[in-house]
Amino acid sequence: GLSLGNVQPTQKRQKRTKKPFTVAVEGNIGSGKSTCLEYFRKQKEVEVVPEPVAKWKDVKGNNTLDMMYKDASRWSLAFQSYVQLTMAEVHRKESDCPIKMIERSLYSARYCFVENLYKNGLMPEVDYAILSEWYNWIQENEDMHIDLIVYLQASPETCQSRIKERNRQEEQSVPIEYLQSLNSLHENWLIKQDKFKAPCQVLVINTDCGLDEMYKKFETHRDKIIQMNK
Ligand code: DCP
């Protein structure tokens, strides 16, 4: 039969020796996460792990991100289950740097994106139930620890204009309502913390501003983020 290996999850966790201070950068599509990561990549204490979006766009030649946007009811389970797998790998990745900075997390995939698809009737209930069970299993058996969330807070209008500007082909059909709904889910999770609780401290940075201003804000918060590791 199929061998699942005999290493128990707790043993796996103990084997993970290098535990960096882990920071997840969260925020709506177009909120400025890539810009934030780009800034922190220049800090010697920080190892940046970008989102595995290139993998999502090429699963044996299939662009699953595009497929999801074109036919969510059909493809969002395939897409989100692959997001979940590749994000679990990001969480598990060790680092030689004292600080590991990741783009998004398993939490936002579940609490914002999967939730959004289901709530808006774009994902069948059975798909939602299966993904949620997988998520719960990962949460119980894998290391999803994060120490700090940097929440880039931006209005849906700001996000929409950045999406238009950068012109990523898959996202051109994303309506403002989708961004509004994702924005509320981020706010509920990270600010109100009603249905889902944030797993750690949240640092909020508003990014309804130009690029120069954004870099200034990241600089202002840099020491705070790096100091927290001490
Ligand atoms: N995505 C999704 N479900 C997830 C994670 C991401 O549908 N669980 C989608 C949304 C975007 C694309 O993947 O179309 C990339 O999303 P991000 O918002 O994570 O990354 P961006 O590059 O858009 O972020 P930013 O503009 O803030 O740099």
Boltz pocket constraint, residues with backbone or C-beta under 6 A from the ligand:
constraints:
  - pocket:
      binder: B
      contacts: [[A, 27], [A, 28], [A, 29], [A, 30], [A, 31], [A, 32], [A, 33], [A, 34], [A, 35], [A, 51], [A, 53], [A, 65], [A, 80], [A, 83], [A, 104], [A, 108], [A, 109], [A, 110], [A, 113], [A, 114], [A, 171]]
      max_distance: 6.0
